[in-house]
Amino acid sequence: MKYTTILIALVLAIAPVLASAQNRTSSEDEREQLREEARAELQEKQQERQQELQKQREEKMGELENKRLENQQRLEERRTEMEKKILERKNEFEAKREEIQNRYEERKAEFEAKREEIKNRLNEERKNRIGEHQQNIKERLGEVVVKLENIVSRTAERIAEEKQAGVDTTVAESLLANAKDKIELAKNSIALIEAIDISTAENPGEAFADLEAQAQTAKEAIKVAHSALVDVIESLKAEREASDTESQNDSEATTTSE
């Protein structure tokens, strides 16, 4: 713009000089023509300058657009790279989590197997102890029954002796038969103790409870059998005393009559 102004000033300065050199013979039309030419030239220069500025603006806009596209491309590349890294980290995390889960499952399985092994061993030990307890109960109660049977044998012999001696042993014999039945019931209860299979029991605690319950039943049966034998002995004693009293009375009666 400054260049154009200077050019216009020169043209305007030269015009009077030329007119003076020609002895000022130029007319007003010629000066007007020169001014028109100067204006046309100035206008042309302005248009060229505008075109140049427009071109520069377009080039600048193009550069800005290219930079924008480059920045956008770099941003897309960075986003893609970031997404790739995120995916890789996610995959690594999932792989690590799966690895940890697998190790946990393995350790859990090992723990469960070990726990089951210990449980089975403890169950076997407990079964063995319960089995020994079962055998002891059976033997101890069996010994009691043997003693009761020995008492039955001796009582039967005594009843036979008393009967041979003339004592009325009807009640004692009946009670002895009842005592024998009670002893058989006790023996059956003891057999049920032995019938409890501890070795195959899935729950040793329940098997032990069943064993204790049956042992208690057998003990009660033995008490009943023992009580029945006591009744036999007392009955036999009473019958003997009654027989002695009757004999004594008969003897006294005979003496009195004589």
C-alpha positions in Angstrom: 0.0 0.0 0.0 2.9 2.4 0.8 4.5 1.5 -2.5 1.4 2.4 -4.4 1.2 5.8 -2.6 4.7 6.7 -3.5 4.1 5.7 -7.1 1.1 7.9 -7.2 3.0 10.8 -5.8 5.8 10.4 -8.4 3.3 10.3 -11.2 1.6 13.4 -9.9 5.0 15.1 -9.5 6.3 14.1 -13.0 3.1 15.1 -14.7 3.7 18.9 -14.3 7.3 18.5 -15.2 6.4 16.8 -18.5 3.8 19.3 -19.2 6.3 22.1 -18.5 8.9 20.4 -20.8 6.4 20.4 -23.6 6.2 24.1 -23.1 2.9 23.6 -21.3 1.2 22.7 -24.6 -0.8 19.9 -23.1 -4.4 20.4 -22.7 -6.6 19.7 -19.8 -7.7 16.5 -21.5 -4.2 15.2 -21.6 -3.8 15.8 -17.9 -7.0 14.1 -17.3 -5.9 11.1 -19.4 -2.7 10.9 -17.4 -4.7 11.0 -14.2 -7.0 8.2 -15.5 -4.0 6.1 -16.5 -2.5 6.7 -13.1 -5.7 5.7 -11.4 -6.0 2.7 -13.7 -2.5 1.6 -12.9 -3.1 2.2 -9.2 -6.3 0.2 -9.3 -4.5 -2.6 -11.1 -1.8 -2.5 -8.5 -4.4 -2.7 -5.8 -6.1 -5.6 -7.5 -2.8 -7.4 -7.8 -2.1 -6.7 -4.1 -5.6 -8.0 -3.2 -5.1 -11.1 -5.3 -1.7 -11.6 -3.7 -3.2 -11.2 -0.2 -6.0 -13.5 -1.1 -3.5 -16.1 -2.3 -1.5 -15.7 0.9 -4.7 -16.1 2.9 -5.6 -19.2 1.0 -2.1 -20.6 1.4 -2.2 -19.8 5.1 -5.7 -21.4 5.4 -4.3 -24.4 3.5 -1.4 -24.6 5.8 -3.7 -24.3 8.8 -6.0 -27.0 7.4 -3.0 -29.3 6.8 -1.8 -28.7 10.3 -5.3 -29.4 11.6 -5.5 -32.6 9.6 -2.0 -33.6 10.8 -3.0 -32.8 14.4 -6.2 -34.8 14.0 -4.3 -37.7 12.4 -1.8 -37.6 15.3 -4.6 -37.4 17.7 -6.3 -40.4 16.1 -3.0 -42.3 16.1 -2.5 -41.5 19.8 -6.0 -42.5 20.6 -5.6 -45.8 18.6 -2.3 -46.4 20.4 -3.8 -45.6 23.8 -6.8 -47.9 23.0 -4.3 -50.6 22.0 -2.3 -50.2 25.2 -5.5 -50.2 27.3 -6.6 -53.4 25.5 -3.2 -55.0 26.1 -3.3 -54.1 29.8 -6.8 -55.4 30.0 -5.8 -58.7 28.4 -2.8 -58.8 30.7 -5.1 -58.1 33.7 -7.6 -60.8 32.6 -4.7 -63.3 32.1 -3.3 -62.5 35.5 -6.7 -62.7 37.1 -7.4 -66.1 35.4 -3.9 -67.3 36.5 -4.7 -66.2 40.1 -8.1 -67.8 39.9 -6.6 -71.0 38.6 -4.0 -71.0 41.4 -6.8 -70.4 43.9 -8.9 -73.2 42.6 -5.8 -75.6 42.6 -5.0 -74.6 46.2 -8.7 -74.9 47.2 -8.8 -78.4 45.6 -5.6 -79.4 47.4 -7.0 -78.0 50.7 -10.3 -79.8 50.2 -8.4 -83.1 49.4 -6.2 -82.6 52.5 -9.2 -81.8 54.6 -11.0 -84.8 53.4 -8.0 -87.0 54.0 -7.7 -85.7 57.6 -11.4 -86.1 58.0 -11.3 -89.7 56.8 -8.3 -90.5 59.0 -10.0 -89.0 62.1 -13.2 -90.8 61.2 -11.3 -94.1 61.0 -9.6 -93.4 64.3 -12.9 -92.5 65.9 -14.5 -95.6 64.4 -11.7 -97.7 65.8 -12.2 -96.2 69.3 -16.0 -96.7 69.0 -15.4 -100.3 67.9 -13.2 -100.9 70.9 -15.9 -99.4 73.1 -18.5 -101.5 71.4 -16.5 -104.7 72.1 -15.9 -103.7 75.7 -19.6 -103.1 76.3 -20.6 -106.4 74.6 -18.0 -108.3 76.7 -18.9 -106.6 79.9 -22.6 -107.1 79.5 -22.0 -110.6 78.2 -20.1 -111.4 81.4 -23.1 -110.1 83.4 -25.5 -112.4 81.5 -23.2 -115.4 82.0 -23.3 -114.7 85.8 -27.1 -114.5 85.6 -27.3 -117.8 83.7 -25.0 -119.3 86.4 -27.4 -118.0 89.0 -30.3 -119.5 87.0 -28.6 -122.9 87.0 -27.9 -122.9 90.7 -31.4 -121.7 91.4 -32.9 -124.4 89.2 -30.8 -127.0 91.2 -32.0 -125.6 94.5 -35.6 -125.6 93.3 -35.3 -129.2 92.3 -33.8 -130.0 95.7 -36.6 -128.1 97.5 -39.2 -129.8 95.4 -37.7 -133.2 96.2 -37.9 -132.2 99.8 -41.6 -131.7 99.5 -41.6 -127.9 99.2 -44.2 -126.4 96.9 -42.0 -124.7 94.2 -44.8 -123.9 91.7 -44.4 -120.1 92.0 -40.6 -120.3 92.0 -40.6 -122.4 88.9 -42.9 -119.9 87.2 -40.8 -117.0 88.2 -37.6 -118.8 87.1 -39.1 -119.4 83.6 -39.9 -115.7 83.5 -36.3 -114.8 84.6 -35.0 -117.1 81.8 -37.1 -115.2 79.3 -35.8 -111.9 80.6 -32.3 -113.1 80.3 -32.9 -114.1 76.7 -34.2 -110.6 76.0 -31.1 -109.2 77.5 -29.0 -111.5 75.3 -30.9 -110.3 72.3 -30.3 -106.7 73.2 -26.5 -107.4 73.5 -26.6 -109.1 70.1 -28.1 -105.9 68.7 -25.2 -104.0 70.1 -22.8 -106.2 68.1 -25.0 -105.8 65.0 -24.3 -102.1 64.8 -21.6 -101.9 62.0 -19.3 -99.1 63.0 -16.8 -99.7 60.2 -19.2 -98.8 57.4 -20.9 -95.9 59.2 -20.8 -92.7 57.3 -21.3 -90.7 60.4 -19.4 -92.1 63.4 -21.2 -89.7 65.8 -24.6 -91.1 64.9 -23.2 -94.7 65.1 -21.9 -94.0 68.6 -25.2 -92.5 69.6 -27.0 -95.6 68.3 -24.5 -97.8 70.2 -25.0 -96.0 73.5 -28.8 -96.1 73.1 -28.7 -99.9 72.4 -26.3 -100.4 75.3 -28.7 -98.6 77.6 -31.5 -100.8 76.4 -29.4 -104.0 77.1 -28.5 -102.7 80.6 -32.1 -102.1 81.3 -32.9 -105.6 80.1 -30.2 -107.1 82.3 -31.6 -105.2 85.3 -35.1 -106.6 84.6 -33.6 -110.1 84.3 -31.7 -109.7 87.6 -34.8 -108.4 89.3 -36.7 -111.5 88.0 -34.0 -113.7 89.5 -34.3 -111.9 92.8 -38.0 -112.6 92.7 -37.3 -116.3 92.2 -34.9 -116.5 95.1 -37.2 -114.6 97.4 -40.2 -116.7 96.3 -38.2 -119.9 96.9 -37.1 -118.7 100.3 -40.7 -117.8 101.2 -41.9 -121.2 100.0 -39.2 -122.9 102.1 -40.2 -121.0 105.1 -43.8 -121.7 104.5 -43.0 -125.4 104.2 -40.9 -125.4 107.4 -43.7 -123.6 109.2 -46.3 -126.2 107.9 -44.0 -129.1 108.9 -43.5 -127.6 112.4 -47.2 -127.1 112.8 -47.9 -130.7 111.7 -45.3 -131.9 114.2 -46.7 -129.9 117.0 -50.2 -131.2 116.2 -49.0 -134.8 116.2 -47.3 -134.3 119.6 -50.4 -132.7 121.1 -52.6 -135.5 119.9 -50.4 -138.1 121.5 
